[in-house]
């Protein structure tokens, strides 16, 4: 049974809401449909830090048990997927199917709402998992890989509130519309926390490069979404997160 959360909500309540939205962790809170998700956006990178930390632990445990770098990398990616219930991966696949297969805006939105995945979605999932695992395997050293995982998970989620503020929901219903529009303060805090974590965990040089490249990739993805469907949906937010995470891990490979 989910606990009711009546206004006013404090920071701990908002952190619980962010955790309930982004993970499968049993925090006992149902994500409200009154704009509270947007208000909790400042906590997105902090929740991402926890997700990345669990994925990093999976990598370290696999290496400690002698599984080898490649299996450890795949297990780390799988751990992140397990904690989130493949929430963002599902959004990536739905968005790839909609943008790749729809002839017009309405077709694209209809395809994205279909729970079945087509060719574009499956290819996107294979590339997402493969690129992330390959990046971690290339990093190799468990501590560096773990820090990269935490940075990528945190920063990629820290980018979501600014995008939710800049873009408009493409539908009048669904998670994207129900989430609400973050305030400028919430968007700035989320972006700043994600950026600071990336710089601290990856180092000033690599962190700055990773932020620039991932930020540029997510900006291009946002422009694509605006052109394709006029804004974002819950699926598109998952698409943004995946793009940011993938590019940041690839950038972290650089020494």
N, C-alpha and C positions, 0 to 999 in steps of 0.2 A: 504494500500500500504506500503510495506516495504521500508525503507530507504536504499540507497546504502551506502556501507562502503568501501571506497578505502584506500589502504595502503598509508602511515603508520597508524597503529591503535594504539591508546593510551589506558591507563588503563580503562577509562570509556567505550570506544568502546568494549574492551574485556569483561568487566563486562556485558555489554548489550548482547553480543554474548552468554556468559555463561547462562544468564537468559533466552534468547530465546531458547536455546537448552534444558534446564532442566525444564522449566515451560511453562505454557500457558499465562503468564502475557504479556500484550500488550506493548512490549518495542519498537515496530516499526523497528525491525531488523530481517532480514532473515539470519539464520546460513549459512555462506559461506562454500563452498566445496573446500577450498584451503589450508587446514591445520590450519585455524584460530581458529577452535574449540580447538585444542590441545594447541595453544598459550594462549587461554583464560582459560586453565585448572586451573591456580592459583586461579581463582575466584570461582571455583566450591564449596568449603566449605563455602564461603560467601553467595552464592545463597542458599546453603543448610540451612544456618542460618536463612535466611528469610523464607524459606519454613517451617522450624521447628517452627519459631516464630508464623506464622499464624496458624499452627496446635495447638500450645500451647494456643493461644487466643481462639480457638474453645473449647478446654478443659476447660479453665477458664470460658468462657461464659456459657457452659452447666452446670458446677457445680454451678455457680451463679444463674442460673435459676432453680436450684433444680432438675435437671434431674437424678442425681445419678452418682456414679463413673463409673459404667460399660457403660452406654450410653455415658457419656462424653469421655471415652477412645475410643469408636468406632467412635464417631463424630470427634475426633482429628485425628484419622487415615484417616477417610474419607476426612477431610479437606486437608490433605497432598496429598491425591490421586487427589482431585479436582484441586489443584493448579498445579500439574504436568501433569494432563491429563492421569494419570495411566501409565506414560511413563516407569517407572522402573518396575512396576508390569507386564506390557505387556512383557517386556524383560525377567522377571523371568519365566512367564508362557511359553513363546516360548522356552526358554532354557530348562526348565524341560521337555517339550514335545520332543524336539530334542534329548537331552541326554538320555532320558528314552525310546524313541520309535525308534530311528534310529539304523540301523544295522551296518552302516559304516559312515565314515566322510561325504560323499556326501549326504547320506540319512538324517543325522542329520541336515546339513545345509539347505537342502530342506524343512524339516519339520519346522525348525525355521523361514523360510521365509513365510510359510503359515500363514495367519492372523487368521485362526480358531484355537481354543484351544481344546486340547484333555484332557484325564483323568489326565495325569501327571501335565499338566498346571493348571487345575482347583484345584487339590489337593494342588499344591504349593501356589496358591493364597489364598485358605482357611487357610492354615497354616501360611502364611505371615500375613494376616490381623488378624487372631486369636491370634497368639503369640504376635504381637505388642500391640493389645488391652488388652490382658491378663496382659502383663508386666506393662502397664500404669495403669490398674485397680489395680494391686497389689501395685504399688507405692502409689496410692490413693491421697496423698496430692497434691493439684493443682500446687503449685510452684515447688515442686520437679519433678513432672511429666512434667511440662512445660520445665524446664531446661534439663531434660533427652531427651525430644523431639528435642530441639535445638541442643544438643550435638550429638545425633544420626544422625540427618539429615546432619549436617555439616561434621562430621568425615567420614561418609560413602561415601560422595561425594569427600572429600579430598583424599580418597584412590584411586580414579579412574585414575588421571593422572599418578601416579607411575606405576599402572598396565598397562596403555596404553604404557608406555615407556618400560616396561620389556617384555611384550608379543607382538606378531606380529598380525596384522589383519589376520583373517582366510579367508577372501575374498578379491578380488581385487576391489570390488564395495561395495556399502552400506555405512551406517553412520560410521561404525568402520573404514573403509579404508579412507573415505573422511575426517574424523576428523584430521588425521595426527598424528605424533608422538611428544609428548611434549618434550621440552628440559629438561635436568637434573635440571636446575634451577626451571622451572615451576613445575616439579614433586615434588621437595623438598619443595617448598613454599606451594603447596597444602596440602601435607602431614603434614607439620609443623603447618599450620593454623588450620587444622582439629584437630590435636592432642592438641594444646594449648587450643582451645575452649572446647574440651572434658574435659581436666584437670581443666579448670577454672569453668566450669558449674557443673561438677559432684563432684569436690573436688579431691585432689591429689590421695587419696587411691582408691576410686571408679573409678575415671577417668582412672587411670593407669591400673586397672584390666580390665575395659571395653575395653581399647585400645588394650591390649594384647590379650584378648579373641576374639574381633572382627577382629583384624589384623590376628590372627592365622586362624580364620574361612575363611576370604577372601583369605588368602594365599592358603589354601586347595582348595577353589573354583577355584583359578587361575590354580593350578596344574591339577585339573579335566578338566578345559576347554582346557588346553594345550594337555592333553592326548586324549580328545574326538574329538576336531576339529583343534588342532594345533595352537590355539591362541584365539582371541576374535572377536566378532561382536558387533554391537550396542546393540543387545539383551543381550549378555553376560555381557556387562557393567552394564545393568540394574539388572541382576542377582547378580553381585558383590555388587552393592549398596544395594540391598534388604538384602543380607546376612549380610553385615556390620551393617545396621540399626537394624535388628532383634536382632542380638547378643549383640549389645551395649545396647539396651533397656532391654534385659534380664539381662545383667550384672549390669545395673543401679538399678535393684530391690534390690540387696544386700545392706544392711545397714552397 
